[in-house]
Amino acid sequence: MASSIEIVPTILTTSSEQYQQFVAAYQGFAKRVQIDISDGQFTPTVTVPAVGLSWPEGWTVDIHMMVVRPSEHMQNLLAMKPSMVIFHAETGEDLLPLFTQLKSAGIKCGVALAKPTYPPRVKPFIEAADHVLIFAGALGRQGSTADILQTEKVPLIKQIKPDVEIGWDGGANMSNVRAIAHAGVDVINVGAALVTSQNPAAAFEELEKEAERKGVLL
């Protein structure tokens, strides 16, 4: 397990107004945020488009692209200059040229693995990536149940690229965040556990503490 686990709030919304509400809610405590973008084809959800999105200065922003044709979004993503862009291995496009474009622009690249995807089958993408996102919930919506068996992908990913950053997305909450952290995940993205809280800042702090707890899981 990494010495320090990052809890990262996620933003998934269909309206620009709610997007701004998320930004305002997270601005007081978040340093790194994942913004989920979906085209309505890769998942049933059509989110706010990536075009024109802005965020507070100082945020580290990961853009998680749930789209069927990542290449069509490259111009906008390069102009946005996020810290990292994550594409799904299941799109059918060759992600390697896109990773090269991102890296040339100083943007990190990530590959997301949906639940059926076996890491060795997408080895070239993992080898080229800065980040591998294990997706363990329901694509395109928050509040799904985490498939904890997806943690079995962690050692498979590390066999391919030992030093790659590993993220988790889907169903993380106070009941399972320590188990996810103990599995060797570096970044745990959290959506519903913050959205449904009366005090997102306090919930965020509790998740951080729970993820860092050592010892037997009881």
Residue, then its C-alpha position, 0 to 999 in steps of 0.5 A: m500500500a502506498s504511504s499516503i492515499e489520496i481521496v479525490p472528489t469526483i464531479l459528474t453532472t448533466s448541468s453547468e449550474q450543478y457543476q458550479q455547485f460542485v466546484a463551490a462545495y469542493q473548493g474549500f478542501a479539495k486539492r485534486v478533483q476528477i471531472d467525469i465527462s460522458d458522451g451518452q454513447f459509452t455510457p447512457t449519461v450525457t454529462v456537461p461537455a468538456v468544452g468551456l469548463s473551468w476550475p479554481e486555480g491550484w486544483t489538480v484536475d483529472i478528466h475522466m473521458m467516458v467517450v467512444r471516440p477519444s480522438e475527436h476530443m483531443q483538440n478541446l482537451l489539449a486547450m483545457k490543459p488539465s493535469m491528466v486525461i484518462f481514456h477507457a481501454e474499451t473504446g476500440e481506438d488506439l490510445l497510444p498516439l493520443f497518449t503521445q499528444l498529451k505527454s507532448a503538451g505536458i499532460k499526464c495520461g491515464v487508462a481506465l479499465a472497466k470491470p470485464t477488462y483483464p489488465p494483461r490484455v491492454k498491456p501496451f496502454i498500461e505500459a504507456a500510462d501514468h495512471v491506471l484507473i480501476f473502474a468498479g462501479a456503474l459507468g455514468r452514474q454516482g451512488s453505485t455499489a463497489d465491486i471489491l473483487q476488482t482489487e484483484k487487478v492491482p497486482l496484475i497492473k503492478q506486474i506490468k508497470p510497478d511504479v504506475e499510479i493506480g486509481w479506484d472509481g466506483g462505490a468508495n465509502m466509509s465501509n470499504v475505503r480502508a479495504i480498497a487502500h489496503a489493496g494497493v490503490d494510490v488514489i480513491n475517487v469518491g462521489a456519492a459519499l461526498v454528495t450525499s453528506q450534510n458536510p462534504a468537508a468533514a466526510f472528506e476528512e473522515l475518508e482520508k483518516e479511514a483510508e490511512r488506518k493500519g491493522v486488521l480490517l474488522 
